[in-house]
Each structure stands twice: as structure tokens, then as C-alpha cells.
Amino acid sequence: AEEITSNEIGKRIGQLNILFWDACVYSHFSISINRFICITFPLKAGSFFTPRVIGAFIGVPWLLAIFHISPYFSVEDCFIAYDAKSWTWNFAPTECGYVISIYFDFATGMAVLGGMLCCDMGTLFNLRRLHKEAALSGRDFSRKRSLETKFFMQSLCQSAIFALELCSFYFISTLAQDKWQMFWLTTFAWVGCHAGDGLILDLFHARKALQR
């Protein structure tokens, strides 16, 4: 098993893992921006989100993710691979491995999550404002606002689990005393983040799907 994970095939698998991770992070940032625009500019959002713009919101995250994994094509110096002995994913012990770990993975991830937090907080502020305006005017937008609030809460929960994964992988894991603790705080946290992301999506939309 160790021979498989440490050779080029193992490093390519690590590259694919980073691709899908970055695509997920950027896609959630795209969703946060989408929610912010829809809540802040409800009358203009319909005309703004043309098929071309929607395509950009879907495609740009994948383009950024592909850009992020470009250094990993140099498998000798830049890679992330699974260590079968410690049960963890480790970046290359090289200068390039340090750069992609700190700047391409951690710093960029935190910057994107910061942007998501700003969008989500802006969305929350505008949701509260719209609820107050609707109450004062006597208009009933409860069904529409309820749907928008649900999408916002979904985006916020998904952002939260990505933030927890980064903190676990880079900070909490430094307190691990054995490889089991390291496994739970790094490898399992990474897998659990993706699983939790899908679970949140299912919890927010399963009832609506069943009603159909």
C-alpha cells in the first residue's frame, strides 16, 4: 500500500483530491455571492443572471481549481500524497511543497472563506432589513423570504464546515498525541467535510424533493 501511495499514481490521486477540494470551496464562494446578489438586489437579480452569467458562476470555480493544481504536475517537487504509515495526507517536503501548502491551500482557503463570510453577513443584514420593510408595509413576502432564508442558512452551514476542516487540518491537528488523533483531525476531517457538505444539501432540500 505504501508503494502505491508514494509513487506517481498516488501523487496524481492527491492532485485530483486538491482539484475537487478547491472546486468545492470556490463553488461555495460562488453560491455565497449569488445569495448576496439575489437578496440585495431582488428586482434586478432576474435580469442579471443570464445563461452566460450563470455559466460563469459555475465554470469560474473549476477554472480556478485547475489553476491551483497546475504546480502539482511537477510530481517530484510539488505533490500531496497519502502516507500509509501515519494515515495522513502530506505535502512534499520541499520548498515547492511548502509554498503550495501554505499559500495555495491554507492562505487561499482562508481568504476565500473570509470572502464567503463577508457575503453571508451582508446577506443576513439585507434579509433582516427586508423582513422589517415587509412588516412595516404589510406586504406578505413570507413564502419567498422563507425560501431565501433557507438558501442562506444552507450556504452558511456549508461555509462553516469548510472553515472547521481548515482549522482542524492546520491548527487542531498540531495537538494530536498519536496517529489515531492525527487521522481523525486531518484525513477524516477532510473526508467528513465533503460528506457533511452533501448531507447539508440533502437536509435542506430532501423534504421538498419528497413532496414532488
C-alpha positions, -999 to +999 in steps of 0.1 A: +000+000+000+028+024+008+044+018-026+012+027-043+005+059-023+041+072-026+046+067-064+033+088-092-002+073-092-006+082-055+006+117-062-019+121-091-047+109-068-036+136-044-037+162-072-073+151-080-082+154-044-069+190-043-088+197-076-121+186-062-115+204-028-107+237-045-137+233-069-159+228-038-145+258-019-148+282-049-182+268-058-195+277-023-180+312-027-199+315-059-231+304-041-225+330-014-221+357-040-253+345-057-273+347-025-259+381-017-269+395-051-304+379-050-312+392-015-296+427-020-310+434-055-342+413-057-357+433-086-325+432-107-313+397-100-335+381-125-322+401-154-286+399-141-284+361-140-285+355-177-274+320-190-239+334-197-236+348-162-249+315-147-224+296-168-196+319-154-207+313-118-204+275-125-173+275-147-150+300-130-147+279-098-135+250-119-111+272-138-096+285-106-094+250-092-075+238-123-051+268-119-045+258-083-033+223-092-010+234-120+021+232-098+012+196-089+022+184-124+058+186-112+053+154-092+089+152-080+088+186-062+052+196-058+027+170-046+004+158-018+003+121-011-012+098+014+012+083+040+001+048+048+022+047+080+008+079+096-027+077+078-024+113+068-021+134+036+013+152+035+026+178+012+061+173-004+090+181+020+104+206-005+103+244-010+075+239-036+056+217-012+058+244+015+045+270-010+015+250-022+007+240+014+008+275+030-001+298+001-021+277-024-040+257+001-042+273+036-039+311+028-061+309-003-087+288+015-089+312+045-091+342+021-120+325+002-137+317+034-133+353+046-150+364+014-178+339+020-182+352+055-185+388+043-211+378+016-231+358+042-230+386+067-241+411+041-269+387+031-280+383+067-281+421+071-302+425+040-326+397+050-333+414+083-338+447+065-362+432+040-382+414+068-386+447+086-397+466+054-422+439+046-436+440+082-440+478+081-456+479+047-480+450+054-469+430+023-468+393+026-434+381+012-432+353+038-430+324+014-404+339-008-383+352+021-386+318+038-371+302+007-343+328+005-336+324+042-333+286+038-308+290+009-288+315+031-287+291+060-276+263+037-247+285+024-238+295+059-237+259+072-216+247+043-191+276+048-189+267+085-178+230+079-152+241+054-138+266+080-138+238+106-119+215+083-092+240+077-088+248+114-087+211+122-062+203+094-037+231+102-042+240+138-060+215+160-040+186+145-009+201+160-022+189+194-025+153+183-007+128+205-008+097+183-016+088+147-052+079+155-058+115+167-039+128+137-060+106+114-093+120+128-082+156+128-068+155+092-077+127+069-111+120+084-118+157+087-112+162+050-134+133+040-160+143+066-161+178+053-172+166+018-197+141+033-211+168+056-214+192+026-236+167+008-256+159+040-264+196+045-276+199+009-298+168+015-312+181+048-322+214+033-338+201+001-349+164+008-384+174+021-391+195-010-379+167-033-402+142-015-432+165-018-428+164-056 
